[in-house]
Amino acid sequence: MAAAAGSFAPQVPTAKPSSPYSSGCLSQQLIRFNRLTYKPSRAFSLRASAHSADDSVVTLLDYGAGNVRSVRNAIRFLGFDIKDVQTPDDILNAKRLIFPGVGAFAPAMDVLNKKGMAEALCAYIEQDRPFLGICLGLQLLFESSEENGPVKGLGLIPGVVGRFDSSNGFRVPHIGWDAIHVTKESQILDEIGSRHVYFVHSYRALPSDDNREWVSSTCNYGDNFIASVRRGNIHAVQFHPEKSGSKIVMACFAYFSSPVDGVGLSVLRRFLYPSSEISKKPVAGTASKLAKRVIACLDVRTNDKGDLVVTKGDQYDVREHTKENEVRNLGKPVDLAGQYYRDGADEISFLNITGFRDFPLGDLPMLQVLRYASENVFVPLTVGGGIRDFTDSNGRHYSSLEVASEYFRSGADKISIGSDAVYAAEEYLKTKVKTGKSSLEQISRVYGNQAVVVSIDPRRVYLKQPKDVEFKSIKVTNPGPNGEEYAWYQCTVNGGREGRPIGAYELAKAVEELGAGEILLNCIDCDGQGNGFDIDLIKLISDAVNIPVIASSGAGAPEHFSEVFSRTNASAALAAGIFHRKEVPVPSVKVHLLNSGIEVRI
């Protein structure tokens, strides 16, 4: 098993991904690219060939928590080899160091201090040697954090990392594609231009007079917080370049890692921009605020031949209505994920409905799907299905934290929990006690609530009067079959097959308190119908919680996306069948939203 936070177990490097940019060091790739486009200068060719083998190596500080595979894939995507930090000397001897901090502040500092890494890291940075920190890798540079604290940080940058204020209506965690405002000249940020970049965090550092010399860009989300810092060769970003699309990957990692410095940067522009723009500054994008997200969902299971396929059902019926009654096959998971990424999907969500219910860690095919997809898909990946505590046939007990850790290490950025979260919420509402033992609480405590999505699958139950049930009910837009004007939403488990004595409203409020960072809201009645999202349900839940809500089930046309964003507080909308069957492609949804005045990532 991969180690969770609190241990130190660097990953064993995986095979390099198959990619047109995946072999050799970056300088060699750029020269090959030049030969296809224009003749490289003699000075550049000699300079690139003169570098030692160490110039193609990036040292990675992976302290053992969260999805660092995406950073590894981004580095290898550009042709670099990776050296893992195993001792403090590895930090001190590095030529260039990347620290992709993932998880919570306190466990990360605990690992760094216990292993002697904190002192070595401070010494490396104080010597102004090439450094790139990502997310927590930025936050740890500050004096302290309020997360489970106060907890002392590395103390290199003045300031305290505090939680976002949700009292002003902004949802916490801050999840999604947002705009940054550049405050200091930085070639990395200049190459990004005004594109959206991907954030996922609940804590942030604020700019002040004391840290002004460090701040290179900010982002406005309730507060004007620090999006990146730069001083000399030290760079750190709050956003995730490895999850912000291939152009952002190349802009951040290539410039930072390239041994050819300014020459490499100028050639890098040939990858980032059309030939007509090479001599100009990057064209400004359209990013101005947090974008609404369009998510492609892939229901993955084995068919009757044992092959892993993407399927889709109406109310969870995934078999064709034919004599053979075969599992509906809409494509291969890795291929479809890559296609949706290229089409502009903001996230890819895998729902594992393939079985392995008694032994989730035996699901090697799904773990492989994550590993292969993350090699060339540089947007967030979510996986759900079967993530819980279990005991195998040999009596070996596995905690949900161990199960989740394996999925994170295989390439997942977020874990989606369904039935297990329903049971935990029911128990919590009954006892009003947080035991800390549920899968939701365990994973959230170690990886942060931004890494945990709770999938809620309710079924509409019509009522004549609201007082007919103890659960939250609403007056519905469309009356029931017998003219009922009210309904409550009963939650289900086991793929919608079993109803539970809890409403969607009550469940959403409970899982937010238990540590969920996001809610995926599926209305079973609308699933596969193509008549639009259940606006009544989505408005009910998105108004009730302070965490992001993803609308799911029912999309059949681009207009359904603009409707849900304009009429509810949903942060994202998810679809499956219309994308798989090519009825409505992702780009058509994005264009429609733009024309409707709704901010989306281009």
C-alpha positions as semicolon CSV with decimal commas, in nm:
position;residue;x (nm);y (nm);z (nm)
1;M;0,000;0,000;0,000
2;A;0,106;0,355;-0,062
3;A;0,184;0,555;0,246
4;A;-0,058;0,815;0,375
5;A;0,040;1,144;0,531
6;G;0,258;1,095;0,834
7;S;0,500;0,859;0,657
8;F;0,759;0,912;0,390
9;A;0,748;0,676;0,098
10;P;0,844;0,825;-0,238
11;Q;0,681;0,663;-0,538
12;V;0,863;0,422;-0,760
13;P;0,877;0,600;-1,098
14;T;0,642;0,453;-1,357
15;A;0,711;0,401;-1,724
16;K;0,725;0,716;-1,932
17;P;0,397;0,799;-2,103
18;S;0,351;0,755;-2,472
19;S;0,351;1,111;-2,599
20;P;0,501;1,305;-2,887
21;Y;0,691;1,507;-2,624
22;S;0,793;1,224;-2,391
23;S;1,143;1,114;-2,493
24;G;1,468;1,286;-2,415
25;C;1,532;1,606;-2,226
26;L;1,343;1,922;-2,309
27;S;1,633;2,081;-2,496
28;Q;1,646;1,779;-2,729
29;Q;1,269;1,793;-2,783
30;L;1,282;2,163;-2,868
31;I;1,561;2,107;-3,120
32;R;1,360;1,828;-3,284
33;F;1,059;2,057;-3,294
34;N;1,273;2,333;-3,446
35;R;1,384;2,104;-3,727
36;L;1,021;2,068;-3,825
37;T;0,954;2,441;-3,821
38;Y;1,272;2,640;-3,869
39;K;1,648;2,590;-3,856
40;P;1,790;2,614;-3,503
41;S;2,073;2,856;-3,447
42;R;2,421;2,709;-3,408
43;A;2,456;2,872;-3,066
44;F;2,138;2,711;-2,942
45;S;2,231;2,367;-3,074
46;L;2,577;2,377;-2,917
47;R;2,444;2,508;-2,591
48;A;2,176;2,241;-2,565
49;S;2,414;1,957;-2,645
50;A;2,669;2,074;-2,391
51;H;2,448;2,003;-2,088
52;S;2,518;1,705;-1,867
53;A;2,273;1,423;-1,793
54;D;2,179;1,601;-1,467
55;D;2,012;1,874;-1,674
56;S;1,735;1,632;-1,768
57;V;1,661;1,540;-1,404
58;V;1,408;1,708;-1,177
59;T;1,422;1,635;-0,805
60;L;1,075;1,577;-0,659
61;L;0,990;1,615;-0,291
62;D;0,697;1,374;-0,247
63;Y;0,620;1,336;0,121
64;G;0,369;1,055;0,064
65;A;0,017;1,200;0,052
66;G;-0,232;1,277;-0,222
67;N;-0,210;1,262;-0,599
68;V;0,147;1,344;-0,699
69;R;0,125;1,116;-1,002
70;S;-0,015;1,406;-1,207
71;V;0,295;1,615;-1,132
72;R;0,515;1,320;-1,225
73;N;0,327;1,277;-1,551
74;A;0,357;1,649;-1,628
75;I;0,734;1,637;-1,573
76;R;0,770;1,325;-1,788
77;F;0,536;1,473;-2,048
78;L;0,814;1,725;-2,107
79;G;1,080;1,455;-2,125
80;F;1,248;1,490;-1,785
81;D;1,359;1,213;-1,553
82;I;1,268;1,228;-1,185
83;K;1,483;1,181;-0,879
84;D;1,285;1,125;-0,560
85;V;1,392;1,286;-0,235
86;Q;1,472;1,017;0,020
87;T;1,715;1,203;0,247
88;P;1,780;1,569;0,333
89;D;2,099;1,547;0,126
90;D;1,887;1,480;-0,185
91;I;1,733;1,825;-0,134
92;L;2,067;1,995;-0,077
93;N;2,220;1,830;-0,385
94;A;1,928;1,904;-0,620
95;K;1,979;2,123;-0,927
96;R;1,606;2,200;-0,947
97;L;1,343;2,103;-0,692
98;I;0,964;2,069;-0,718
99;F;0,750;2,037;-0,404
100;P;0,388;1,947;-0,490
101;G;0,236;1,963;-0,143
102;V;-0,095;1,780;-0,115
103;G;-0,321;1,734;0,188
104;A;-0,330;1,912;0,522
105;F;-0,071;2,158;0,659
106;A;-0,001;1,988;0,994
107;P;0,071;1,632;0,866
108;A;0,298;1,777;0,596
109;M;0,505;1,980;0,843
110;D;0,518;1,680;1,077
111;V;0,674;1,465;0,804
112;L;0,920;1,737;0,699
113;N;1,035;1,794;1,057
114;K;1,064;1,427;1,153
115;K;1,269;1,343;0,843
116;G;1,496;1,647;0,868
117;M;1,354;1,778;0,541
118;A;1,235;2,114;0,677
119;E;1,584;2,239;0,761
120;A;1,727;2,118;0,429
121;L;1,439;2,277;0,237
122;C;1,492;2,612;0,408
123;A;1,865;2,599;0,333
124;Y;1,797;2,517;-0,035
125;I;1,550;2,804;-0,079
126;E;1,761;3,057;0,112
127;Q;2,041;2,986;-0,138
128;D;1,807;3,104;-0,417
129;R;1,823;2,779;-0,608
130;P;1,553;2,677;-0,861
131;F;1,240;2,582;-0,668
132;L;0,874;2,535;-0,764
133;G;0,615;2,483;-0,488
134;I;0,258;2,383;-0,572
135;C;-0,052;2,441;-0,354
136;L;0,055;2,326;-0,007
137;G;0,409;2,364;-0,140
138;L;0,336;2,738;-0,140
139;Q;0,149;2,752;0,193
140;L;0,426;2,576;0,386
141;L;0,665;2,861;0,301
142;F;0,468;3,094;0,530
143;E;0,511;3,142;0,905
144;S;0,211;2,940;1,019
145;S;-0,133;2,804;0,933
146;E;-0,467;2,804;1,113
147;E;-0,553;2,462;0,967
148;N;-0,580;2,232;1,271
149;G;-0,359;2,488;1,435
150;P;-0,195;2,719;1,473
151;V;0,080;2,512;1,314
152;K;0,426;2,653;1,251
153;G;0,543;2,660;0,887
154;L;0,886;2,703;0,731
155;G;0,879;3,076;0,809
156;L;1,039;3,192;0,483
157;I;0,754;3,428;0,388
158;P;0,579;3,659;0,639
159;G;0,212;3,577;0,690
160;V;-0,042;3,331;0,827
161;V;-0,239;3,084;0,614
162;G;-0,606;3,110;0,710
163;R;-0,937;2,959;0,601
164;F;-1,156;3,129;0,343
165;D;-1,448;3,320;0,491
166;S;-1,770;3,151;0,378
167;S;-1,996;3,397;0,562
168;N;-1,991;3,629;0,261
169;G;-2,159;3,372;0,037
170;F;-1,846;3,228;-0,121
171;R;-1,829;2,850;-0,118
172;V;-1,544;2,678;0,060
173;P;-1,341;2,492;-0,064
174;H;-1,244;2,720;-0,351
175;I;-1,270;2,462;-0,629
176;G;-1,247;2,528;-0,999
177;W;-1,095;2,736;-1,276
178;D;-1,031;3,095;-1,172
179;A;-0,848;3,403;-1,302
180;I;-0,526;3,548;-1,163
181;H;-0,399;3,905;-1,161
182;V;-0,026;3,939;-1,222
183;T;0,139;4,191;-0,986
184;K;0,505;4,123;-1,058
185;E;0,686;4,055;-1,384
186;S;0,728;3,682;-1,419
187;Q;0,804;3,494;-1,738
188;I;0,607;3,193;-1,613
189;L;0,295;3,400;-1,549
190;D;0,339;3,599;-1,870
191;E;0,326;3,275;-2,066
192;I;0,001;3,176;-1,893
193;G;-0,156;3,506;-1,994
194;S;-0,518;3,554;-1,887
195;R;-0,617;3,190;-1,896
196;H;-0,811;3,021;-1,620
197;V;-0,603;2,804;-1,386
198;Y;-0,726;2,530;-1,155
199;F;-0,755;2,585;-0,779
200;V;-0,868;2,342;-0,510
201;H;-0,810;2,460;-0,152
202;S;-0,985;2,577;0,165
203;Y;-0,697;2,784;0,308
204;R;-0,508;3,078;0,162
205;A;-0,247;3,342;0,243
206;L;-0,326;3,713;0,210
207;P;-0,095;3,977;0,064
208;S;0,044;4,236;0,306
209;D;0,312;4,502;0,330
210;D;0,539;4,242;0,493
211;N;0,521;3,991;0,206
212;R;0,469;4,233;-0,085
213;E;0,818;4,167;-0,227
214;W;0,723;3,800;-0,271
215;V;0,378;3,826;-0,430
216;S;0,372;3,778;-0,809
217;S;-0,002;3,727;-0,863
218;T;-0,330;3,732;-0,674
219;C;-0,677;3,586;-0,718
220;N;-1,001;3,734;-0,593
221;Y;-1,237;3,492;-0,421
222;G;-1,407;3,686;-0,146
223;D;-1,061;3,794;-0,036
224;N;-0,779;3,904;-0,262
225;F;-0,547;3,613;-0,182
226;I;-0,197;3,516;-0,297
227;A;-0,206;3,302;-0,613
228;S;0,171;3,286;-0,662
229;V;0,500;3,411;-0,521
230;R;0,835;3,468;-0,682
231;R;1,172;3,592;-0,563
232;G;1,480;3,518;-0,769
233;N;1,472;3,150;-0,862
234;I;1,203;3,070;-0,606
235;H;0,856;3,020;-0,753
236;A;0,544;2,884;-0,582
237;V;0,181;2,875;-0,695
238;Q;-0,145;2,816;-0,508
239;F;-0,309;2,678;-0,824
240;H;-0,231;2,342;-0,981
241;P;-0,044;2,382;-1,313
242;E;-0,047;2,005;-1,359
243;K;-0,429;2,016;-1,360
244;S;-0,471;2,335;-1,563
245;G;-0,433;2,190;-1,913
246;S;-0,128;2,106;-2,123
247;K;-0,047;2,468;-2,213
248;I;-0,024;2,566;-1,846
249;V;0,175;2,249;-1,776
250;M;0,431;2,347;-2,039
251;A;0,440;2,713;-1,941
252;C;0,512;2,642;-1,574
253;F;0,717;2,324;-1,580
254;A;0,912;2,382;-1,900
255;Y;1,033;2,730;-1,812
256;F;1,120;2,628;-1,457
257;S;1,295;2,305;-1,556
258;S;1,451;2,392;-1,890
259;P;1,832;2,398;-1,895
260;V;1,820;2,632;-2,196
261;D;1,680;2,926;-2,000
262;G;1,560;3,217;-2,216
263;V;1,631;3,033;-2,541
264;G;1,414;2,747;-2,427
265;L;1,140;2,989;-2,332
266;S;1,132;3,149;-2,674
267;V;1,111;2,810;-2,844
268;L;0,851;2,698;-2,591
269;R;0,617;2,963;-2,732
270;R;0,603;2,761;-3,054
271;F;0,422;2,488;-2,858
272;L;0,194;2,734;-2,678
273;Y;0,086;2,971;-2,952
274;P;0,015;2,973;-3,327
275;S;0,306;3,063;-3,554
276;S;0,158;3,405;-3,626
277;E;0,186;3,491;-3,258
278;I;0,543;3,374;-3,196
279;S;0,698;3,718;-3,206
280;K;0,421;3,879;-3,004
281;K;0,333;3,870;-2,639
282;P;0,083;3,594;-2,553
283;V;-0,272;3,679;-2,651
284;A;-0,480;3,764;-2,344
285;G;-0,748;3,512;-2,257
286;T;-1,096;3,580;-2,130
287;A;-1,055;3,475;-1,767
288;S;-1,199;3,727;-1,520
289;K;-1,353;3,523;-1,237
290;L;-1,434;3,171;-1,119
291;A;-1,568;2,977;-1,417
292;K;-1,860;2,738;-1,418
293;R;-1,736;2,384;-1,477
294;V;-1,853;2,134;-1,738
295;I;-1,773;1,778;-1,627
296;A;-1,776;1,459;-1,834
297;C;-1,877;1,148;-1,639
298;L;-1,778;0,795;-1,736
299;D;-1,966;0,501;-1,580
300;V;-1,711;0,220;-1,598
301;R;-1,774;-0,152;-1,555
302;T;-1,679;-0,488;-1,703
303;N;-1,895;-0,629;-1,978
304;D;-1,987;-0,996;-2,010
305;K;-1,654;-1,065;-2,182
306;G;-1,456;-0,918;-1,894
307;D;-1,352;-0,603;-2,081
308;L;-1,365;-0,268;-1,905
309;V;-1,605;-0,036;-2,091
310;V;-1,784;0,294;-2,051
311;T;-2,157;0,234;-2,024
312;K;-2,467;0,439;-1,954
313;G;-2,808;0,347;-1,823
314;D;-3,146;0,502;-1,763
315;Q;-3,216;0,483;-1,389
316;Y;-2,907;0,257;-1,365
317;D;-3,019;-0,003;-1,622
318;V;-2,700;-0,049;-1,824
319;R;-2,803;-0,342;-2,046
320;E;-2,927;-0,322;-2,403
321;H;-3,289;-0,425;-2,452
322;T;-3,196;-0,698;-2,700
323;K;-3,207;-1,075;-2,706
324;E;-2,844;-1,091;-2,589
325;N;-2,913;-0,836;-2,310
326;E;-2,547;-0,728;-2,327
327;V;-2,389;-0,446;-2,128
328;R;-2,414;-0,119;-2,322
329;N;-2,066;-0,043;-2,459
330;L;-2,001;0,323;-2,541
331;G;-1,623;0,312;-2,562
332;K;-1,297;0,255;-2,376
333;P;-1,248;0,457;-2,055
334;V;-0,896;0,590;-2,121
335;D;-0,972;0,679;-2,483
336;L;-1,293;0,864;-2,394
337;A;-1,129;1,048;-2,105
338;G;-0,856;1,169;-2,342
339;Q;-1,112;1,279;-2,599
340;Y;-1,317;1,479;-2,347
341;Y;-1,001;1,642;-2,216
342;R;-0,908;1,751;-2,568
343;D;-1,267;1,872;-2,620
344;G;-1,235;2,107;-2,323
345;A;-1,405;1,922;-2,036
346;D;-1,303;2,086;-1,709
347;E;-1,296;1,760;-1,513
348;I;-1,332;1,389;-1,578
349;S;-1,531;1,177;-1,334
350;F;-1,507;0,796;-1,328
351;L;-1,786;0,606;-1,154
352;N;-1,672;0,251;-1,090
353;I;-1,975;0,022;-1,120
354;T;-1,777;-0,284;-1,223
355;G;-1,801;-0,497;-0,911
356;F;-1,512;-0,580;-0,677
357;R;-1,756;-0,492;-0,400
358;D;-1,591;-0,735;-0,160
359;F;-1,235;-0,637;-0,246
360;P;-1,198;-0,283;-0,389
361;L;-0,819;-0,306;-0,398
362;G;-0,851;-0,607;-0,624
363;D;-0,988;-0,376;-0,889
364;L;-0,661;-0,350;-1,076
365;P;-0,829;-0,258;-1,408
366;M;-0,981;0,059;-1,258
367;L;-0,653;0,155;-1,095
368;Q;-0,487;0,110;-1,432
369;V;-0,750;0,330;-1,597
370;L;-0,654;0,610;-1,357
371;R;-0,282;0,557;-1,415
372;Y;-0,309;0,563;-1,793
373;A;-0,564;0,846;-1,807
374;S;-0,353;1,071;-1,585
375;E;-0,055;1,039;-1,821
376;N;-0,212;1,264;-2,083
377;V;-0,518;1,418;-1,916
378;F;-0,416;1,737;-1,735
379;V;-0,746;1,824;-1,569
380;P;-0,881;1,689;-1,238
381;L;-0,984;1,322;-1,220
382;T;-1,247;1,201;-0,973
383;V;-1,322;0,835;-0,901
384;G;-1,608;0,683;-0,705
385;G;-1,746;0,341;-0,623
386;G;-1,663;0,093;-0,345
387;I;-1,441;0,322;-0,138
388;R;-1,501;0,210;0,221
389;D;-1,365;-0,007;0,502
390;F;-1,360;-0,378;0,418
391;T;-1,211;-0,713;0,518
392;D;-1,083;-0,948;0,250
393;S;-1,134;-1,326;0,232
394;N;-0,816;-1,382;0,434
395;G;-0,940;-1,171;0,724
396;R;-0,711;-0,875;0,644
397;H;-0,883;-0,546;0,730
398;Y;-0,837;-0,242;0,509
399;S;-0,950;0,103;0,613
400;S;-1,124;0,335;0,370
401;L;-0,819;0,560;0,408
402;E;-0,595;0,284;0,269
403;V;-0,833;0,226;-0,020
404;A;-0,853;0,597;-0,100
405;S;-0,473;0,629;-0,076
406;E;-0,430;0,372;-0,351
407;Y;-0,670;0,559;-0,578
408;F;-0,495;0,889;-0,506
409;R;-0,158;0,737;-0,582
410;S;-0,295;0,595;-0,907
411;G;-0,396;0,937;-1,034
412;A;-0,725;1,041;-0,871
413;D;-0,749;1,401;-0,748
414;K;-1,079;1,355;-0,569
415;I;-1,262;1,059;-0,418
416;S;-1,641;1,027;-0,449
417;I;-1,824;0,846;-0,170
418;G;-2,186;0,735;-0,203
419;S;-2,360;0,473;0,009
420;D;-2,102;0,482;0,286
421;A;-2,160;0,855;0,332
422;V;-2,535;0,798;0,362
423;Y;-2,485;0,548;0,645
424;A;-2,240;0,782;0,819
425;A;-2,482;1,074;0,793
426;E;-2,770;0,868;0,930
427;E;-2,562;0,769;1,232
428;Y;-2,442;1,125;1,287
429;L;-2,795;1,267;1,275
430;K;-2,905;1,003;1,523
431;T;-2,624;1,051;1,776
432;K;-2,499;1,406;1,699
433;V;-2,149;1,262;1,753
434;K;-1,864;1,270;1,503
435;T;-1,680;0,943;1,558
436;G;-1,401;1,018;1,311
437;K;-1,427;0,656;1,191
438;S;-1,638;0,697;0,878
439;S;-1,466;0,690;0,541
440;L;-1,576;1,050;0,484
441;E;-1,416;1,171;0,808
442;Q;-1,098;0,965;0,772
443;I;-1,018;1,075;0,419
444;S;-1,114;1,438;0,480
445;R;-0,893;1,460;0,790
446;V;-0,578;1,344;0,607
447;Y;-0,627;1,476;0,255
448;G;-0,845;1,778;0,326
449;N;-1,216;1,817;0,253
450;Q;-1,137;1,945;-0,097
451;A;-1,041;1,586;-0,188
452;V;-1,379;1,436;-0,087
453;V;-1,695;1,444;-0,298
454;V;-2,020;1,296;-0,166
455;S;-2,252;1,155;-0,431
456;I;-2,619;1,194;-0,338
457;D;-2,871;0,988;-0,539
458;P;-3,225;1,094;-0,439
459;R;-3,562;0,993;-0,575
460;R;-3,855;1,238;-0,583
461;V;-4,150;1,142;-0,360
462;Y;-4,465;1,351;-0,412
463;L;-4,676;1,479;-0,124
464;K;-5,012;1,644;-0,083
465;Q;-4,891;1,849;0,214
466;P;-4,539;1,929;0,345
467;K;-4,634;1,805;0,692
468;D;-4,684;1,452;0,559
469;V;-4,314;1,371;0,622
470;E;-4,051;1,469;0,878
471;F;-3,800;1,556;0,606
472;K;-3,751;1,882;0,421
473;S;-4,007;1,915;0,142
474;I;-4,063;2,181;-0,122
475;K;-4,330;2,306;-0,356
476;V;-4,234;2,167;-0,696
477;T;-4,244;2,337;-1,032
478;N;-4,419;2,044;-1,200
479;P;-4,700;1,876;-1,000
480;G;-4,706;1,501;-0,945
481;P;-4,917;1,243;-1,132
482;N;-5,215;1,308;-0,904
483;G;-5,172;1,682;-0,891
484;E;-4,944;1,680;-0,584
485;E;-4,780;2,019;-0,537
486;Y;-4,510;1,912;-0,292
487;A;-4,228;1,659;-0,283
488;W;-3,937;1,545;-0,071
489;Y;-3,624;1,377;-0,206
490;Q;-3,554;1,035;-0,059
491;C;-3,188;0,928;-0,067
492;T;-3,091;0,588;-0,203
493;V;-2,794;0,352;-0,176
494;N;-2,656;0,059;-0,373
495;G;-2,685;0,221;-0,712
496;G;-3,033;0,361;-0,653
497;R;-3,179;0,021;-0,569
498;E;-3,254;0,081;-0,200
499;G;-3,431;0,378;-0,043
500;R;-3,318;0,513;0,295
501;P;-3,502;0,705;0,569
502;I;-3,318;1,030;0,505
503;G;-3,381;1,323;0,271
504;A;-3,134;1,484;0,032
505;Y;-3,151;1,811;0,227
506;E;-3,073;1,643;0,560
507;L;-2,798;1,432;0,403
508;A;-2,631;1,731;0,236
509;K;-2,620;1,931;0,560
510;A;-2,483;1,632;0,754
511;V;-2,203;1,539;0,512
512;E;-2,090;1,901;0,497
513;E;-2,045;1,891;0,874
514;L;-1,865;1,556;0,853
515;G;-1,605;1,690;0,609
516;A;-1,734;1,672;0,252
517;G;-1,583;1,934;0,025
518;E;-1,823;1,898;-0,266
519;I;-2,161;1,739;-0,344
520;L;-2,245;1,552;-0,664
521;L;-2,624;1,567;-0,691
522;N;-2,793;1,303;-0,909
523;C;-3,172;1,296;-0,946
524;I;-3,267;0,938;-1,036
525;D;-3,600;1,049;-1,187
526;C;-3,419;1,266;-1,443
527;D;-3,136;1,026;-1,524
528;G;-3,120;0,950;-1,895
529;Q;-3,434;1,147;-1,977
530;G;-3,266;1,438;-2,154
531;N;-3,528;1,687;-2,035
532;G;-3,298;1,896;-1,819
533;F;-3,166;1,896;-1,464
534;D;-3,402;1,887;-1,166
535;I;-3,388;2,259;-1,093
536;D;-3,603;2,226;-0,779
537;L;-3,364;1,974;-0,622
538;I;-3,045;2,153;-0,723
539;K;-3,170;2,488;-0,596
540;L;-3,278;2,328;-0,266
541;I;-2,936;2,175;-0,199
542;S;-2,712;2,448;-0,344
543;D;-2,893;2,706;-0,128
544;A;-2,860;2,488;0,183
545;V;-2,484;2,423;0,190
546;N;-2,169;2,633;0,172
547;I;-1,968;2,383;-0,034
548;P;-1,976;2,352;-0,416
549;V;-2,261;2,151;-0,571
550;I;-2,233;1,962;-0,902
551;A;-2,561;1,923;-1,091
552;S;-2,607;1,582;-1,250
553;S;-2,870;1,377;-1,437
554;G;-3,099;1,497;-1,713
555;A;-2,885;1,705;-1,950
556;G;-3,003;1,674;-2,308
557;A;-2,915;2,007;-2,470
558;P;-2,673;2,299;-2,419
559;E;-2,964;2,509;-2,290
560;H;-2,996;2,281;-1,990
561;F;-2,650;2,387;-1,872
562;S;-2,723;2,758;-1,894
563;E;-3,056;2,700;-1,720
564;V;-2,903;2,526;-1,420
565;F;-2,630;2,789;-1,385
566;S;-2,865;3,084;-1,415
567;R;-3,141;2,948;-1,191
568;T;-2,940;2,778;-0,914
569;N;-2,613;2,818;-0,725
570;A;-2,459;2,507;-0,883
571;S;-2,084;2,541;-0,935
572;A;-2,062;2,273;-1,203
573;A;-2,280;2,058;-1,426
574;L;-2,209;1,701;-1,527
575;A;-2,326;1,493;-1,822
576;A;-2,256;1,151;-1,964
577;G;-2,488;1,006;-2,226
578;I;-2,513;1,314;-2,448
579;F;-2,134;1,327;-2,467
580;H;-2,086;0,952;-2,518
581;R;-2,348;0,932;-2,793
582;K;-2,210;1,253;-2,952
583;E;-2,552;1,415;-2,936
584;V;-2,406;1,729;-2,778
585;P;-2,025;1,771;-2,777
586;V;-1,847;1,951;-2,495
587;P;-1,738;2,246;-2,717
588;S;-2,102;2,315;-2,809
589;V;-2,188;2,345;-2,441
590;K;-1,899;2,584;-2,381
591;V;-1,990;2,805;-2,679
592;H;-2,352;2,820;-2,569
593;L;-2,255;2,918;-2,215
594;L;-2,023;3,190;-2,343
595;N;-2,298;3,328;-2,565
596;S;-2,529;3,324;-2,261
597;G;-2,289;3,544;-2,065
598;I;-2,172;3,264;-1,834
599;E;-1,799;3,249;-1,762
600;V;-1,634;2,923;-1,867
601;R;-1,279;2,810;-1,931
602;I;-1,173;2,828;-2,294
